[in-house]
């Protein structure tokens, strides 16, 4: 049996593990992203005004605004504009 001059720490992760953990963290953050109610309300309100301020589509405006904010967030991640700290 050979003795290793430089024993490895048993608790140390392999070199590639930190990279995959970072990617997993980013993907989890993307999944967990939820725009604030203020952001959604602001975007939904502008959509409501742009469509002529007609009543009866509040839920649709809200859901569309939320989906657009999430899509915008994904684009910033794809292009690297989002802060990854």
Secondary structure as a PSIPRED ss2 file (coil, helix, strand):
# PSIPRED VFORMAT (PSIPRED V4.0)

   1 X C   1.000  0.000  0.000
   2 X C   1.000  0.000  0.000
   3 X C   1.000  0.000  0.000
   4 X C   1.000  0.000  0.000
   5 X C   1.000  0.000  0.000
   6 X C   1.000  0.000  0.000
   7 X C   1.000  0.000  0.000
   8 X C   1.000  0.000  0.000
   9 X C   1.000  0.000  0.000
  10 X C   1.000  0.000  0.000
  11 X C   1.000  0.000  0.000
  12 X C   1.000  0.000  0.000
  13 X C   1.000  0.000  0.000
  14 X C   1.000  0.000  0.000
  15 X H   0.000  1.000  0.000
  16 X H   0.000  1.000  0.000
  17 X H   0.000  1.000  0.000
  18 X H   0.000  1.000  0.000
  19 X H   0.000  1.000  0.000
  20 X H   0.000  1.000  0.000
  21 X H   0.000  1.000  0.000
  22 X H   0.000  1.000  0.000
  23 X H   0.000  1.000  0.000
  24 X H   0.000  1.000  0.000
  25 X H   0.000  1.000  0.000
  26 X H   0.000  1.000  0.000
  27 X H   0.000  1.000  0.000
  28 X H   0.000  1.000  0.000
  29 X H   0.000  1.000  0.000
  30 X H   0.000  1.000  0.000
  31 X H   0.000  1.000  0.000
  32 X H   0.000  1.000  0.000
  33 X C   1.000  0.000  0.000
  34 X C   1.000  0.000  0.000
  35 X C   1.000  0.000  0.000
  36 X C   1.000  0.000  0.000
  37 X H   0.000  1.000  0.000
  38 X H   0.000  1.000  0.000
  39 X H   0.000  1.000  0.000
  40 X H   0.000  1.000  0.000
  41 X H   0.000  1.000  0.000
  42 X H   0.000  1.000  0.000
  43 X H   0.000  1.000  0.000
  44 X H   0.000  1.000  0.000
  45 X H   0.000  1.000  0.000
  46 X H   0.000  1.000  0.000
  47 X H   0.000  1.000  0.000
  48 X H   0.000  1.000  0.000
  49 X H   0.000  1.000  0.000
  50 X H   0.000  1.000  0.000
  51 X C   1.000  0.000  0.000
  52 X C   1.000  0.000  0.000
  53 X C   1.000  0.000  0.000
  54 X C   1.000  0.000  0.000
  55 X C   1.000  0.000  0.000
  56 X C   1.000  0.000  0.000
  57 X C   1.000  0.000  0.000
  58 X H   0.000  1.000  0.000
  59 X H   0.000  1.000  0.000
  60 X H   0.000  1.000  0.000
  61 X H   0.000  1.000  0.000
  62 X H   0.000  1.000  0.000
  63 X H   0.000  1.000  0.000
  64 X H   0.000  1.000  0.000
  65 X H   0.000  1.000  0.000
  66 X H   0.000  1.000  0.000
  67 X H   0.000  1.000  0.000
  68 X H   0.000  1.000  0.000
  69 X H   0.000  1.000  0.000
  70 X H   0.000  1.000  0.000
  71 X H   0.000  1.000  0.000
  72 X H   0.000  1.000  0.000
  73 X H   0.000  1.000  0.000
  74 X H   0.000  1.000  0.000
  75 X H   0.000  1.000  0.000
  76 X H   0.000  1.000  0.000
  77 X H   0.000  1.000  0.000
  78 X H   0.000  1.000  0.000
  79 X C   1.000  0.000  0.000
  80 X C   1.000  0.000  0.000
  81 X C   1.000  0.000  0.000
  82 X C   1.000  0.000  0.000
  83 X C   1.000  0.000  0.000
  84 X C   1.000  0.000  0.000
  85 X C   1.000  0.000  0.000
